[in-house]
Amino acid sequence: MELFYMSMVNNVVEWIRLAKMDIATSHYLFETLHPKPLEIICFHAQQAAEKMLKCYLITQNINPPKTHDMQVLCDMCIERNEDFNEIYESAVLLTRYGVIPRYPAEITIIQDDANKALLCGDMVVCFVEAIVLNI
């Protein structure tokens, strides 16, 4: 049992590290590049939030589904902890940036979208990290 617990902890730490790298990348791109790569900024914000929701599911001994649908992931988290309702809207807003921006002419993103994506990504990452680190 102790070996399983240590494996889970190491896995959770890695998910958090990767999520923080995604959100840090979003901020770096937003703050330093001109013109701003808005699609990529939004994509990395979504990826950070997605990784954190999946990280929480792992702490609940659930193998996360292979989906970028933040509503599905957030609903799964809410089933285990109703506090996830606090970030539901922020998480769901990020869904549209999970796949579509990576393809030409699929979605028009403006700077306000990137601002919102960063705020939502930060909110989800901070919220889930606080929960996961207190388990």
C-alpha positions, 0 to 999 in steps of 0.5 A: 500500500505504501508503494502505491501511495508514493507512486500516486504522490509522484504522479500528482506532483508531475501533473501539477508541474506540467500544469504550472509549466503550461500556465507559465508558458501562457503568461510568458507568451502573453507578456513578451511576444508581439504580436501575441500568439493568442491561440497558443496562449489560450490553448496552454491556459486550457491545458493547464486547467485540464491537467489540474482537473485530471490530477484531482481525479487521480487523487480520487483513484480515478483514471481520467478520461482522454477528453479535452471537454472541461465540462465532463472533467469538472462534472466528474470532480463535482461528483466527488467534491461540490466545491468544484462548482466554484470553478465550473464556469471558468473551467467550461469557458476554457473548453473551446481552446483545447483543440480548435485553436490549433487549426486554421480558421476554426475560431477567431480569438481576440486579446480579451479572450486571451485575458479571460483564458489566463484568468480562468486558467489561473483560477482553476490551477490555484483552486485545484492545487489547494485541494490536492495539496490538502488531501 
